[in-house]
Amino acid sequence: MSHARRSWKGSSFKADNMAPYYRVLTSSSEIDVDPEPWKGKRRQLKKLDERLAEAEKTEGGSEISDALKPRANHLTRIGDEEFVYAVVAAERLALEKTPGLGSRIDITLTLVRIGFFFGDNTLITDNLARAEKLIEEGGYWERGNHLKVYRGLHAVSIRQFKSGGELLLDALSIFTATELISYNDFVALTVIVNILTLARVDLKKKLITSPEVFSVLPDLPVPDDLLRSLYDCHYTNFFVALATLEQTYLLPSRLLFPHTRYYVREMRILAYPQLLELYRSVTLESLGGAFGVSVDLSTGNSRGSLQTGACIVRSIRCTKTAQYDKVVKQWDVLLNPVQRLSKVLYWSLAGIPLVWM
């Protein structure tokens, strides 16, 4: 028996009858796939088609809806990429024929999951908007929580880490969308995204001491190491954790893989100013030693915010906070003369003689 057939026999592909998707995964290996699953797929689909035809011929709308939904779910479960449009059409037909608002929301979210599975961004965005509209009509609180998770994952997938991270944080305490992602994976994704977007003061408040995150972090050693090393300023550990995260979480992730290089670069850039805020200048050797990297690497991740010369790094603070502080100081200097001038004008207009001391 070939390796492909051994893999089929002992995998979840067989449990869910995913022969079409299994063929897609093994097509490049030129291995003959066991034909038996294909026969099972056709038999089951034939039964569902016969049940639908019977319902359309002799029964009413609710029975037709009841026959459409298992057929659509079957086509969705087997993951046939060649018939993805047929799958979407089946789900949409079930959506049109289903009277209950809650069931229509569930079918719409299923279409979003199909979009995630096949990487169809248009299918995702269209059905997210439709689901939001349906939830607003019916006020389904639990399904609204599900939608928040879906929207958060979609935002992350298109590199909108700020808005996506906020949605994931909001859904932490109400998470029930296990049909889309497991709870531990959801917490890991929430931590990974929000490390990049949250201010340091919020890392402890919203992640480290959050009951939902704190209870799961022992099972997520790599995101835990990255979070704590950045917050505790253990920069050598931070770079090790970041490299490990890249290999174990970012590259294997369907959501994060396209953004791996961006994420790693931005995390490096995030760490450097955190150290340099403590000093006006620091030697390159000290900077490289703090991060456990070479001098060449330490000078290559600064995004133009550092000046180097004679092996010394000088930090140039040009943040909005620094600009605001500068304006406040200049205003304080100007305020006293303005107040004195206003008093002089007031007394002059009131006819009060001025006494200069």
Disulfide bonds with the S-S distance in Angstrom:
none
